[in-house]
Amino acid sequence: MFSKILLPFDGSVQSEAALNKAIELAKLCGAKLMILTVYRHHSMLEASLSMVRGAEHDTPDKALEASAKEIANYGRKVAVDAGLEKTRAFVRSGQPSRAIVAFADKHEADLIVLGSRGNGAIDGYLLGSVSHKVTGLAKQPVLVI
């Protein structure tokens, strides 16, 4: 039924639930699982992040990228530990919903599985949730958990 499943993953409780569902579906279908973590370019709105970055990162963007890599790799480890060897983790920067849809198109995902709410609470209140935007933009079926 599905051969490539895309899971946008930000480490939130809802994305953990989506990860578990994506693992279940990938096992059922024998599909490859692609885990994508998207981080936004550092801006003045998120300026407080620059106060907590560690000494090993010279810019806030590097700190955000490093954090995104940790989150994506954690999701991949959970999937591999559950028996999904065909799992890959990816990190992209940009506006989350557009980056997710562009990634799904480029990598020919058959299904997008994502949490109903992620860690982007400010975006959700100001602009609408990422899951809502993805369901409106994606050509593929979208399963919102």
Secondary structure, 3 states (H helix, E strand, C coil): CCCEEEEECCCCHHHHHHHHHHHHHHHHHCCEEEEEEEECCCCHHHHHHHHCCCCCCCCHHHHHHHHHHHHHHHHHHHHHHCCCCCEEEEEEECCHHHHHHHHHHHCCCCEEEECCCCCCHHHHHHHCCHHHHHHHHCCCCEEEC
